[in-house]
Amino acid sequence: MTERFDLVVIGGGINGAAVARDAAGRGLSVLLAEANDYAGATSSASSKLIHGGIRYLEQYEFRLVRESLRERETLMAIAPHLVFPLEFLVPITQGQPRPAWMVRLGLFLYDVLSGRRLLAKSGRVPRPEWNRVPRLKQERLKAILHYPDCWTDDARLTLETLLDARKRGADIRNYRPVTRIAAKTDGFDVTYREDGRPVTVHARFVVNAGGPFATDVMRKVEGMAAPARKLRLVRGSHIVLPMPAPVEHRAFTLQNDDKRVVFVIPWMERFLIVGTTDVPHEEAAAKPRCTDAERDYLLDCYHRFFDHRVGPEDVLWSWSGIRPLVDDGEDNPSKVTREYELVTARRGKGALVSIYGGKITTHRKLGELVMAELRGLGADMGPSWTRESPIHGGEMSREALAALAEQGPEEIPLETRRRWVFTYGAETRTLYEMLRQEPALARPIGIVPEAELVHAVTVEDARTAEDFLYRRTKVFMLMDQDGIDAVNAWFAQRRNPAGP
Ligand SMILES: Cc1cc2nc3c(=O)[nH]c(=O)nc-3n(C[C@H](O)[C@H](O)[C@H](O)COP(=O)(O)OP(=O)(O)OC[C@H]3O[C@@H](n4cnc5c(N)ncnc54)[C@H](O)[C@@H]3O)c2cc1C
């Protein structure tokens, strides 16, 4: 018999995750199908900022900036293990496209719109402190401004949101590509592939959260006219450099000569992330990668501001993602609107709602908006609830998490326990309990205790070493090739225990 749900969500990026979580918490029966790994597309490839987007003020996107700014403190509260405040410095040099007064005005607006309670106010760095900012070129410097935003691990935030949806009863599945959405009189028959076999379920409502693939998802609709909004696909790349001594814990917002903004963000105390670019990307199916031209553009911008020479050979890693932006007819990819939009196609008592656009920062609000849309279409559901409830792993304060790291099992190095609490949050207790019951799981695979790999597979649905190394964690940045090979071998052995 065909299994029935109130709602099927297509896509396990941050937006699909937010919709599934919100809906499950309101009592709807939910299935989410993700074609590859959770957060395998754009939601692991962002700049990882929970931010208002200061430069969107220039495009008069006040609604979006205000909503995003207000989400910062909400997300800090519901995901304290994953969302952290980060101070940004904005060096202003002679002849830059935006003078100090203009940036100051933007930051003033940023403060006003933010409704901030926890985050600090923006301001100026006093002149005597300028030369204490390591490596920042002092010649032509006219001012240094500062403002707060937040930082996150985008892939983990997506995963924890999905695990939270599962905790509330949603059926969450990765590696299940949806191949057909057949309109029926009372909703939709949705077919996805599971280990090569087709499985069909029925739902009154379907949410298309395909991100850059949202228009491709619409091509799978049969039996009704389903209007699709045109998307502008804009690639953005980042490079990772080693953090030179002394360590600078603040980030930088650099104004490049082409008027674009480039961020330099400290990462894990050991690295610097420099990004991003804005390049038209033709095909969502074409895997994005950082081209040499994008890398050189980012290095040039970095050298314009810092006395620290780095070459292409110093780039430790790079990543690229595709922004699924609503096509507003704007020629310049940097200026295409960052607003999101819902498009609804009704079918009898059911409906297919497609999400176009949407940022990591606004995912929770977008979830609420989709719920309001479904309620308007007749879905019977509870009231909004996500503003106050911690996501999976988010039940402990940062102070309590720091203490939890200190109290962990001695056979696990303190550095690993500290990494765990700011990766898994309160769920670290599950890892400790696994080790108490089976001490042999402390065995290191590379630098990763085996318990962590078992947890990734059994609790977090990791299928491959890549799922674990690049999305469940970013531990590959701390490992040598032998360690990475050991994790690969562990997954291969688990998939095929009888193998050579
Ligand atoms: C370079 C860059 C920097 C960014 N920086 C920031 C930032 O700092 N802060 C911020 O807030 N936002 C940022 N963003 C925006 C943000 O990352 C994205 O808007 C957001 O991740 C989109 O999420 P999504 O869930 O809509 O799409 P995705 O994460 O792409 O998820 C869509 C999912 O749908 C799945 N899917 C597609 N077709 C099917 C199918 N047939 N069946 C099942 N599943 C399917 C895909 O596999 C994919 O996993 C940035 C984006 C980019 C590209």
Ligand as a Chemical Component Dictionary entry (heavy atoms), coordinates in Angstrom:
data_LIG
# 
_chem_comp.id                   LIG 
_chem_comp.type                 NON-POLYMER 
_chem_comp.pdbx_formal_charge   0 
_chem_comp.three_letter_code    LIG 
# 
loop_
_chem_comp_atom.comp_id 
_chem_comp_atom.atom_id 
_chem_comp_atom.alt_atom_id 
_chem_comp_atom.type_symbol 
_chem_comp_atom.charge 
_chem_comp_atom.model_Cartn_x 
_chem_comp_atom.model_Cartn_y 
_chem_comp_atom.model_Cartn_z 
_chem_comp_atom.pdbx_ordinal 
LIG C1  C1  C 0 29.226 31.235 -2.449 1  
LIG C2  C2  C 0 28.017 31.378 -1.581 2  
LIG C3  C3  C 0 28.096 32.061 -0.382 3  
LIG C4  C4  C 0 26.973 32.175 0.425  4  
LIG N1  N1  N 0 27.118 32.747 1.645  5  
LIG C5  C5  C 0 26.066 32.813 2.473  6  
LIG C6  C6  C 0 26.239 33.307 3.780  7  
LIG O1  O1  O 0 27.353 33.634 4.209  8  
LIG N2  N2  N 0 25.156 33.373 4.577  9  
LIG C7  C7  C 0 23.911 32.993 4.147  10 
LIG O2  O2  O 0 22.978 33.139 4.919  11 
LIG N3  N3  N 0 23.723 32.473 2.924  12 
LIG C8  C8  C 0 24.776 32.359 2.080  13 
LIG N4  N4  N 0 24.626 31.818 0.840  14 
LIG C9  C9  C 0 23.288 31.391 0.402  15 
LIG C10 C10 C 0 22.948 29.998 0.905  16 
LIG O3  O3  O 0 24.058 29.165 0.986  17 
LIG C11 C11 C 0 21.921 29.335 0.005  18 
LIG O4  O4  O 0 20.943 30.234 -0.384 19 
LIG C12 C12 C 0 21.273 28.144 0.689  20 
LIG O5  O5  O 0 22.267 27.235 1.105  21 
LIG C13 C13 C 0 20.293 27.468 -0.249 22 
LIG O6  O6  O 0 19.768 26.355 0.412  23 
LIG P1  P1  P 0 18.730 25.412 -0.288 24 
LIG O7  O7  O 0 18.270 24.436 0.715  25 
LIG O8  O8  O 0 17.694 26.231 -0.961 26 
LIG O9  O9  O 0 19.558 24.740 -1.485 27 
LIG P2  P2  P 0 20.619 23.550 -1.442 28 
LIG O10 O10 O 0 21.476 23.579 -0.265 29 
LIG O11 O11 O 0 21.310 23.556 -2.755 30 
LIG O12 O12 O 0 19.714 22.273 -1.313 31 
LIG C14 C14 C 0 18.909 21.790 -2.360 32 
LIG C15 C15 C 0 18.944 20.289 -2.289 33 
LIG O13 O13 O 0 17.954 19.740 -3.146 34 
LIG C16 C16 C 0 18.446 18.489 -3.576 35 
LIG N5  N5  N 0 17.714 18.052 -4.753 36 
LIG C17 C17 C 0 17.715 18.600 -5.983 37 
LIG N6  N6  N 0 16.934 17.861 -6.818 38 
LIG C18 C18 C 0 16.427 16.839 -6.076 39 
LIG C19 C19 C 0 15.574 15.740 -6.374 40 
LIG N7  N7  N 0 15.097 15.514 -7.605 41 
LIG N8  N8  N 0 15.278 14.871 -5.375 42 
LIG C20 C20 C 0 15.750 15.064 -4.118 43 
LIG N9  N9  N 0 16.577 16.087 -3.801 44 
LIG C21 C21 C 0 16.914 16.960 -4.762 45 
LIG C22 C22 C 0 19.913 18.772 -3.871 46 
LIG O14 O14 O 0 20.676 17.580 -3.906 47 
LIG C23 C23 C 0 20.281 19.703 -2.740 48 
LIG O15 O15 O 0 20.900 19.043 -1.655 49 
LIG C24 C24 C 0 25.731 31.648 0.011  50 
LIG C25 C25 C 0 25.648 30.949 -1.193 51 
LIG C26 C26 C 0 26.775 30.793 -1.971 52 
LIG C27 C27 C 0 26.701 29.997 -3.231 53 
# 
loop_
_chem_comp_bond.comp_id 
_chem_comp_bond.atom_id_1 
_chem_comp_bond.atom_id_2 
_chem_comp_bond.value_order 
_chem_comp_bond.pdbx_ordinal 
LIG C1  C2  SING 1  
LIG C2  C3  SING 2  
LIG C2  C26 DOUB 3  
LIG C3  C4  DOUB 4  
LIG C4  N1  SING 5  
LIG C4  C24 SING 6  
LIG N1  C5  DOUB 7  
LIG C5  C6  SING 8  
LIG C5  C8  SING 9  
LIG C6  O1  DOUB 10 
LIG C6  N2  SING 11 
LIG N2  C7  SING 12 
LIG C7  O2  DOUB 13 
LIG C7  N3  SING 14 
LIG N3  C8  DOUB 15 
LIG C8  N4  SING 16 
LIG N4  C9  SING 17 
LIG N4  C24 SING 18 
LIG C9  C10 SING 19 
LIG C10 O3  SING 20 
LIG C10 C11 SING 21 
LIG C11 O4  SING 22 
LIG C11 C12 SING 23 
LIG C12 O5  SING 24 
LIG C12 C13 SING 25 
LIG C13 O6  SING 26 
LIG O6  P1  SING 27 
LIG P1  O7  DOUB 28 
LIG P1  O8  SING 29 
LIG P1  O9  SING 30 
LIG O9  P2  SING 31 
LIG P2  O10 DOUB 32 
LIG P2  O11 SING 33 
LIG P2  O12 SING 34 
LIG O12 C14 SING 35 
LIG C14 C15 SING 36 
LIG C15 O13 SING 37 
LIG C15 C23 SING 38 
LIG O13 C16 SING 39 
LIG C16 N5  SING 40 
LIG C16 C22 SING 41 
LIG N5  C17 SING 42 
LIG N5  C21 SING 43 
LIG C17 N6  DOUB 44 
LIG N6  C18 SING 45 
LIG C18 C19 SING 46 
LIG C18 C21 DOUB 47 
LIG C19 N7  SING 48 
LIG C19 N8  DOUB 49 
LIG N8  C20 SING 50 
LIG C20 N9  DOUB 51 
LIG N9  C21 SING 52 
LIG C22 O14 SING 53 
LIG C22 C23 SING 54 
LIG C23 O15 SING 55 
LIG C24 C25 DOUB 56 
LIG C25 C26 SING 57 
LIG C26 C27 SING 58 
# 
